[in-house]
Amino acid sequence: MELKPNLTPVLTDAAPLTRSRLGVSSGLSPYSSPKGATFPHHGPFLSIPRKKTGILDDFRSSGWLDAMKCSSPTRNKVSKDLNHGIGSHDAAYSTWLLKFPSALASFDQITNCAKGKKIALFLDYDGTLSPIVDNPDCAFMSDNMRAAVKKVAEYFPTAIISGRRRDKVYEFVGLSDLYYAGSHGMDIIGPPRQSISDDHPDSDKKGLGELNLFQPAAEFLPMIDEVRRLLKECTKDIEGATVENNKFCASVHYRNVDEENWHIVGQRVYDVLKGYPRLRLTHGRMVLEVRPVIDWDKGKAVTFLLESLGLGNRDDVLTIYVGDDRTDEDAFKVLREANKGCGILVSPSPKESNAVYSLRDPSEVILFILIYFVCFFFCRWTASESDR
Ligand SMILES: O=P(O)(O)OC[C@H]1O[C@H](O[C@H]2O[C@H](CO)[C@@H](O)[C@H](O)[C@H]2O)[C@H](O)[C@@H](O)[C@@H]1O
């Protein structure tokens, strides 16, 4: 997916002419905060508490250490749960399922909602398409998952929305006929234009028109590069800490750091950020992520893609978003609030969420994709046959 600058302009919000050419009309803007770049409060994102002087508090007292501990079950927590017995975990999970029913067991509800609608599928990568593993470079998806996603994308607009760098997630997924949003939606690309053909089974794919690339945080790139280098330097003596280049985000992983040293990781990241008021800190599963303060997240990326596809502001579209991470909550929330579709949370344990349904793990995600999308395909086929 090499982009030629003249064919695929980098679009920023400062290009209203180009945006209108794309048919993106809702005023969706990464800089829409009325007071400009502030620290937006997006659902589960934690903003860094600031003193009036602009100087950050101590990392421990800020509540960030607690957030780091809650971000994913630790080895201690897992063994504690096991000691309490599988029964008690199962009981809690069963109770939780009453609130977030399994998408696999909700066939009638979901297919009823889908009747007569166009379907768009959004998929998170880590923890959804691939299992969570200790080494982020080895989070491979299975061939079965790849085959399932490939099949779906042949018939329904399908996008991968990841916190990872776009080229990295593309390398993992390896499918060209998809939309990719990397860096938590700050780096969006559609498939090569030749694949948006007139005879594509889903003519809505043509709605993308000239849109190939959208990078609302492009101006932050040098700053993020600089910060990533500083983060690498200041964490290099902490065993197990790694800094991942996610292009518009710098991600500091602490999954492999001894729990006793997590506060050191946090404090160092926090100290680096003191010098960068235009960056903010969010956290995912055992990862601290530094990103621009722009008002943009996975939820905004979903809205943007739907609008670009000509599927925004329509009542006959069902959007399904499957994700496991707190950053996916922004997308779940957008769908819930706009009544545009449903979020499906992938989680093996109870969690609060803006999703509507749940799946336990990536193996259930494959089943969900295969069962539902075969059904959606046949429903559509039947409908078009009877139209003849
Ligand atoms: O939005 P996603 O596609 O879910 O990406 C979120 C982060 O995923 C990766 O980190 C997570 O998965 C790793 C591999 O299983 C795991 O080792 C790590 O602890 C998790 O946080 C990725 O490495 C990050 O860059 C993404 O932001």
PDBQT file of the ligand as one rigid body, heavy atoms in Angstrom, charges set to zero:
ROOT
HETATM    1  O1  LIG A 401      -6.082  -1.415  19.521  1.00  0.00    +0.000 OA
HETATM    2  P1  LIG A 401      -5.414  -2.753  19.550  1.00  0.00    +0.000 P 
HETATM    3  O2  LIG A 401      -5.248  -3.385  18.209  1.00  0.00    +0.000 OA
HETATM    4  O3  LIG A 401      -6.070  -3.685  20.534  1.00  0.00    +0.000 OA
HETATM    5  O4  LIG A 401      -3.952  -2.458  20.084  1.00  0.00    +0.000 OA
HETATM    6  C1  LIG A 401      -3.758  -2.079  21.446  1.00  0.00    +0.000 C 
HETATM    7  C2  LIG A 401      -2.318  -2.345  21.818  1.00  0.00    +0.000 C 
HETATM    8  O5  LIG A 401      -2.085  -3.716  21.483  1.00  0.00    +0.000 OA
HETATM    9  C3  LIG A 401      -0.758  -4.205  21.626  1.00  0.00    +0.000 C 
HETATM   10  O6  LIG A 401      -0.484  -4.348  22.998  1.00  0.00    +0.000 OA
HETATM   11  C4  LIG A 401      -1.292  -5.297  23.641  1.00  0.00    +0.000 C 
HETATM   12  O7  LIG A 401      -1.103  -6.597  23.042  1.00  0.00    +0.000 OA
HETATM   13  C5  LIG A 401       0.243  -7.115  23.171  1.00  0.00    +0.000 C 
HETATM   14  C6  LIG A 401       0.321  -8.410  22.385  1.00  0.00    +0.000 C 
HETATM   15  O8  LIG A 401      -0.649  -9.322  22.784  1.00  0.00    +0.000 OA
HETATM   16  C7  LIG A 401       0.559  -7.286  24.669  1.00  0.00    +0.000 C 
HETATM   17  O9  LIG A 401       1.873  -7.789  24.820  1.00  0.00    +0.000 OA
HETATM   18  C8  LIG A 401       0.432  -5.921  25.364  1.00  0.00    +0.000 C 
HETATM   19  O10 LIG A 401       0.616  -6.059  26.760  1.00  0.00    +0.000 OA
HETATM   20  C9  LIG A 401      -0.966  -5.319  25.127  1.00  0.00    +0.000 C 
HETATM   21  O11 LIG A 401      -1.047  -3.999  25.632  1.00  0.00    +0.000 OA
HETATM   22  C10 LIG A 401       0.235  -3.304  20.945  1.00  0.00    +0.000 C 
HETATM   23  O12 LIG A 401       1.526  -3.756  21.218  1.00  0.00    +0.000 OA
HETATM   24  C11 LIG A 401       0.043  -1.859  21.334  1.00  0.00    +0.000 C 
HETATM   25  O13 LIG A 401       0.914  -1.057  20.595  1.00  0.00    +0.000 OA
HETATM   26  C12 LIG A 401      -1.387  -1.455  21.035  1.00  0.00    +0.000 C 
HETATM   27  O14 LIG A 401      -1.603  -0.094  21.374  1.00  0.00    +0.000 OA
ENDROOT
TORSDOF 0
